[in-house]
Amino acid sequence: MSMSLDALFKLAKERAAEEEAKPLEQRRREYREKHGAYWEASEEGKLCLEFYRAYTAYKKHLQEHSRDWREGNDTPLEFEEHQAFQEMARAMAEYQKQREERDKKNLEKARLAARCTHRRAGGQYCGSPRMRGSKYCYGHDRLMAARTQDMELPPLEDANAVVLGLTKGLQAMMKGQMDLKSAGMYFYAMQIVASVMGRVKFGEAQER
């Protein structure tokens, strides 16, 4: 089934909002689970991991051993390789600081955000930050979207009842309370009911 550009843009926007609503650590974990094995096996990943291991080992060595004996220490005479390490160390420290500040702001933003209104069986509310444009958090929003609305149908014994059932099904589908698979099964069942309508005699007097 083809989709219009507006529908595609809307779907992309909804998925972006869903990703944004996830906690940062969850997004990082999912990204690594999705791409980690491929990246680690690639030449890029191997070189980066090798570099990171050497960087952390050299940093640990400097922390444990004094370098005061070297005359050119911390001067323009210093080895270029060590100067590159110092520059990377400063950049890493600044990056870590910015990341911690950003994570702290995100946590504070989440703390102040409106909360999910889903009430658990025990009576407690979920309490997680709700998604933008929804009254539920990411997890409960997905659960509610997948749940089909309970519809009370009359006994399907005549054409009026079938039309009423079709109308309720259409309303549920248009409101997003019934997914396409469930809707297909529902309307197929209604088609079967309509096909046998003339052969059932519910409520009619029996001929003697």
NORTAMO-V901696 format. One record per run of one state. SS is the DSSP state (H for helix, E for strand, - for the rest). FROM is the first residue (numbers start at 0). LEN is the number of residues. If there is no record, write none. Layout:
<<SS FROM LEN> <SS FROM LEN>>
This chain:
<<- 0 4> <H 4 17> <- 21 2> <H 23 18> <- 41 1> <H 42 22> <- 64 15> <H 79 33> <- 112 2> <E 114 1> <- 115 3> <E 118 1> <- 119 5> <E 124 1> <- 125 3> <E 128 1> <- 129 8> <H 137 9> <- 146 12> <H 158 16> <- 174 5> <H 179 16> <- 195 1> <H 196 3> <- 199 9>>
